[in-house]
Amino acid sequence: MSSARDLLAALLLTLATVLGALWLPGVWLHEHVIDQEGFLDVAQPLAEDPEVQRTLSDSAVETLLDDDRIPGWVADQVAPIAQEQAPRITGTDMYATLWDETMADLHEALFTPGEDELGVDLGPVIDELLISVEEVIPFDIPRPDDATVTLATIPDVPLLNQAATLAPWTAWMGPAALALAVLALAIAAHRRSFLVLAGIAGILAGALTCLLADQIGTVVPDSVDRADFIGPIVQAFEVRFAADLMPQGVILLGVGALVAAAGLVLVGLRRRS
C-alpha cells in the first residue's frame, strides 16, 4: 500500500515540476507578447533604434523618388535634400504615432495563421518630408498616389497561436504546481523523503526556467530572429525575456534548495532518533 502511495506522490511531483517550469515563461509570454498592450510596451522604445529609424526614413525617400511624375532632373535635386531631412522626422510625434500603429499591425500579423506582409502607409512621413524639401526647392513636388510599403514578411509561427490558446491558464500553473506538491506530501508514505524530492522538483523547475532564459535565442526560429525589420524587434524581446526570467528562475531554484535542505535535515533527525 505504501508503495502505491509513494508512486502516486512521485507522479504528482513530476507533474508539479512540469507546471512549475512552464509557469514563469508562460506568464511572461502572456503579459509581454500575447497581450497587445504588453507587446507595445516592449516595442515602443525600439522606435529610437537607429537601424529601425533608417529603414523607415530610407523607405520614405525611396517611395517619394520612385514616382514617374517626377522628372529625373528634379529627382536629382530632391534626393540629397530628402535624405538629409528624413532622419529628422523620426523625432516627431507623427513618427511615434506611425510606429505605434505599425507595431499594432505587427502584433496582429504574428497571430494570423500563415505568412503575412507588414505594410505601413508612409504618406504622413512623406508629407512632412516634402514640407522641408519644398522650402528649399521653389516648386511643388507631387505626392505618391500610394505611399504604402512592405517592411517585412511575417513568417507563420504556429507556436504563438498555440501559446495564445493556453495563455489564460498560465497564471494558474504556479499555484497548481504548489498544490500538487502539497498533495504529494500528504499522500506519500515517506513524507520526509518526499519533502527532499519536492525541493528537488523546485530546483529543477528553477533550473529549467534559467536555462530557457539563457538560451531563448536558440528557441526562437531563425526565420523570425533574422527576418528583415522584425529581427531587431524580436531580439529586443529576447533580451527582455532573459532579463526578467533569470532572476525569477534563480529565486525558484533557491526556494527549492531550501525545501530540499529542510527535508534532508528532517530525514537526518529521524535516523538519529
C-alpha positions as CSV (number, residue, x, y, z in Angstrom):
1,M,0.0,0.0,0.0
2,S,2.8,2.4,0.9
3,S,4.5,1.7,-2.4
4,A,1.3,2.7,-4.3
5,R,1.1,5.9,-2.3
6,D,4.7,6.8,-3.0
7,L,4.3,6.1,-6.7
8,L,1.2,8.4,-6.9
9,A,3.1,11.1,-4.9
10,A,6.0,10.8,-7.4
11,L,3.7,11.2,-10.3
12,L,2.2,14.3,-8.7
13,L,5.6,15.8,-8.1
14,T,6.6,15.1,-11.7
15,L,3.5,17.0,-12.9
16,A,4.3,19.8,-10.4
17,T,7.8,20.1,-11.8
18,V,6.4,20.4,-15.4
19,L,3.9,23.1,-14.4
20,G,6.4,24.9,-12.3
21,A,8.9,25.1,-15.2
22,L,6.1,26.4,-17.6
23,W,4.7,28.8,-15.1
24,L,7.0,31.9,-15.3
25,P,7.8,31.7,-19.0
26,G,4.1,31.3,-19.7
27,V,3.1,34.3,-17.6
28,W,5.8,36.4,-19.3
29,L,4.7,35.4,-22.7
30,H,1.1,36.2,-21.9
31,E,1.9,39.6,-20.4
32,H,4.5,40.8,-22.9
33,V,3.8,39.1,-26.2
34,I,0.2,37.8,-26.4
35,D,-1.3,40.8,-24.7
36,Q,-1.2,43.7,-27.2
37,E,-0.6,46.4,-24.6
38,G,2.3,44.5,-23.1
39,F,3.7,43.9,-26.6
40,L,3.6,47.6,-27.4
41,D,5.2,48.5,-24.0
42,V,8.3,46.5,-25.0
43,A,8.2,47.5,-28.7
44,Q,7.7,51.3,-28.1
45,P,11.3,52.1,-27.1
46,L,12.6,50.4,-30.3
47,A,11.3,53.4,-32.2
48,E,14.6,55.0,-31.1
49,D,16.7,52.3,-32.6
50,P,18.9,53.8,-35.4
51,E,18.6,50.8,-37.6
52,V,14.8,50.8,-37.4
53,Q,14.7,54.6,-38.0
54,R,16.9,54.3,-41.0
55,T,14.7,51.6,-42.5
56,L,11.6,53.8,-42.3
57,S,13.3,57.0,-43.4
58,D,15.0,55.3,-46.4
59,S,11.7,53.7,-47.4
60,A,10.1,57.1,-47.3
61,V,12.7,58.7,-49.5
62,E,12.6,55.8,-52.0
63,T,8.9,55.9,-52.2
64,L,9.0,59.7,-52.8
65,L,11.5,59.5,-55.6
66,D,10.0,56.4,-57.2
67,D,7.3,58.4,-59.0
68,D,7.1,58.6,-62.7
69,R,5.6,62.1,-62.4
70,I,8.9,63.5,-61.0
71,P,11.4,64.2,-63.8
72,G,14.9,62.9,-63.4
73,W,16.5,66.3,-63.0
74,V,14.0,67.2,-60.3
75,A,14.7,63.9,-58.5
76,D,18.4,64.6,-58.7
77,Q,17.9,67.9,-56.8
78,V,15.3,66.4,-54.3
79,A,17.3,63.3,-53.4
80,P,20.1,64.9,-51.3
81,I,17.7,67.3,-49.5
82,A,15.2,64.5,-48.8
83,Q,18.0,62.2,-47.5
84,E,19.2,64.9,-45.2
85,Q,15.8,65.8,-43.9
86,A,14.4,62.3,-43.5
87,P,16.2,61.3,-40.3
88,R,14.9,64.5,-38.5
89,I,11.3,63.2,-38.9
90,T,12.0,60.3,-36.7
91,G,11.9,62.6,-33.7
92,T,8.4,63.9,-34.3
93,D,5.0,62.9,-32.7
94,M,3.8,61.9,-36.2
95,Y,6.6,59.3,-36.4
96,A,5.8,58.0,-32.9
97,T,2.1,57.5,-33.9
98,L,3.2,55.8,-37.1
99,W,5.5,53.5,-35.1
100,D,2.7,52.5,-32.6
101,E,0.3,51.7,-35.5
102,T,3.0,49.6,-37.2
103,M,3.7,47.7,-34.0
104,A,0.0,47.0,-33.5
105,D,-0.2,45.7,-37.1
106,L,2.9,43.5,-36.4
107,H,1.3,42.1,-33.3
108,E,-1.8,41.2,-35.3
109,A,0.2,39.6,-38.1
110,L,2.2,37.4,-35.6
111,F,-1.1,35.8,-34.5
112,T,-2.5,35.4,-38.0
113,P,-2.1,31.9,-39.4
114,G,0.2,31.8,-42.5
115,E,2.6,34.3,-43.8
116,D,1.5,37.9,-43.7
117,E,3.0,41.1,-45.0
118,L,3.7,44.0,-42.7
119,G,2.8,47.2,-44.6
120,V,2.9,50.8,-43.5
121,D,1.5,53.9,-45.0
122,L,4.3,56.4,-45.3
123,G,2.1,59.1,-46.6
124,P,2.3,61.2,-43.4
125,V,6.1,60.9,-43.3
126,I,6.4,61.9,-47.0
127,D,4.1,64.9,-46.5
128,E,6.3,66.0,-43.5
129,L,9.4,65.4,-45.5
130,L,8.2,67.4,-48.5
131,I,7.4,70.4,-46.4
132,S,11.1,70.7,-45.6
133,V,12.2,69.9,-49.2
134,E,9.8,72.5,-50.8
135,E,11.3,75.2,-48.5
136,V,14.5,74.8,-50.5
137,I,13.2,73.9,-54.0
138,P,10.9,76.6,-55.4
139,F,8.2,74.3,-56.8
140,D,5.7,71.7,-55.7
141,I,6.5,68.1,-55.8
142,P,3.7,65.6,-56.4
143,R,2.8,63.2,-53.6
144,P,2.7,59.5,-54.4
145,D,-0.7,58.1,-55.2
146,D,0.1,55.1,-52.9
147,A,2.7,55.5,-50.2
148,T,2.2,52.1,-48.6
149,V,5.4,50.0,-48.5
150,T,6.0,46.4,-47.3
151,L,8.6,46.5,-44.4
152,A,8.8,42.7,-43.9
153,T,7.1,39.4,-44.5
154,I,6.0,37.9,-41.2
155,P,6.6,34.2,-41.1
156,D,4.0,31.7,-39.8
157,V,4.7,30.9,-36.2
158,P,2.2,28.2,-35.1
159,L,3.7,28.0,-31.6
160,L,2.4,31.5,-30.9
161,N,-1.1,30.6,-31.8
162,Q,-0.9,27.5,-29.6
163,A,0.6,29.7,-26.7
164,A,-2.3,32.2,-27.1
165,T,-4.8,29.3,-26.5
166,L,-3.0,28.3,-23.3
167,A,-2.3,31.8,-22.1
168,P,-5.4,32.3,-19.9
169,W,-4.2,29.3,-17.8
170,T,-0.6,30.2,-17.3
171,A,-1.2,32.3,-14.2
172,W,-2.7,29.2,-12.5
173,M,0.3,26.9,-13.3
174,G,2.3,28.1,-10.3
175,P,-0.4,27.7,-7.7
176,A,-1.4,24.4,-9.3
177,A,2.2,23.2,-9.1
178,L,2.3,24.1,-5.4
179,A,-1.0,22.4,-4.7
180,L,0.2,19.2,-6.4
181,A,3.4,19.3,-4.4
182,V,1.4,19.7,-1.1
183,L,-0.9,16.9,-2.2
184,A,2.0,14.6,-3.0
185,L,3.4,15.2,0.5
186,A,0.0,14.5,2.1
187,I,-0.3,11.2,0.1
188,A,3.3,10.0,0.4
189,A,4.1,7.2,2.9
190,H,7.6,8.6,3.4
191,R,6.9,12.3,3.7
192,R,10.3,13.4,4.9
193,S,12.0,11.8,1.9
194,F,9.3,13.3,-0.4
195,L,10.0,16.7,1.1
196,V,13.5,16.4,-0.3
197,L,12.1,15.3,-3.6
198,A,9.7,18.3,-3.6
199,G,12.7,20.6,-3.1
200,I,14.5,18.9,-6.0
201,A,11.4,19.4,-8.1
202,G,11.6,23.2,-7.3
203,I,15.3,23.2,-8.1
204,L,14.6,21.5,-11.5
205,A,11.8,24.0,-12.3
206,G,14.0,26.9,-11.4
207,A,16.9,25.5,-13.4
208,L,14.8,24.9,-16.4
209,T,13.5,28.5,-16.2
210,C,17.1,29.8,-16.0
211,L,18.2,27.6,-18.9
212,L,15.3,28.9,-21.1
213,A,16.1,32.5,-20.2
214,D,19.8,31.9,-21.1
215,Q,19.0,30.0,-24.3
216,I,16.0,31.9,-25.6
217,G,17.8,33.0,-28.7
218,T,18.2,29.3,-29.8
219,V,14.5,28.6,-29.2
220,V,13.2,31.4,-31.5
221,P,13.2,30.2,-35.1
222,D,15.8,31.8,-37.3
223,S,13.1,32.7,-39.8
224,V,11.8,35.1,-37.2
225,D,15.0,36.1,-35.4
226,R,16.8,37.1,-38.6
227,A,13.9,38.5,-40.6
228,D,14.2,41.9,-42.2
229,F,13.0,44.7,-40.0
230,I,11.4,42.5,-37.3
231,G,14.7,40.8,-36.5
232,P,15.9,43.6,-34.1
233,I,12.5,43.8,-32.6
234,V,12.4,40.0,-31.8
235,Q,15.9,40.2,-30.4
236,A,14.8,43.1,-28.1
237,F,12.1,40.8,-26.8
238,E,14.6,38.1,-26.2
239,V,16.8,40.4,-24.2
240,R,13.8,41.5,-22.1
241,F,12.7,37.9,-21.6
242,A,16.2,36.9,-20.3
243,A,16.4,39.9,-18.0
244,D,13.0,39.3,-16.5
245,L,13.1,35.5,-16.2
246,M,16.6,34.8,-15.0
247,P,16.2,36.4,-11.5
248,Q,12.8,34.8,-11.1
249,G,14.3,31.4,-12.0
250,V,17.1,31.9,-9.5
251,I,14.5,32.6,-6.8
252,L,12.5,29.5,-7.7
253,L,15.7,27.5,-7.7
254,G,16.7,28.9,-4.2
255,V,13.3,28.1,-2.7
256,G,13.6,24.6,-4.0
257,A,17.1,24.3,-2.4
258,L,15.8,25.5,0.9
259,V,12.9,22.9,0.9
260,A,15.3,20.1,-0.1
261,A,17.7,21.2,2.7
262,A,14.8,21.2,5.2
263,G,13.8,17.7,4.1
264,L,17.4,16.4,4.5
265,V,17.5,17.8,8.0
266,L,14.3,16.1,8.9
267,V,15.5,12.8,7.4
268,G,18.7,13.1,9.4
269,L,16.9,13.8,12.6
270,R,14.7,10.8,12.1
271,R,17.6,8.5,11.5
272,R,19.3,9.7,14.7
273,S,16.2,9.1,16.7
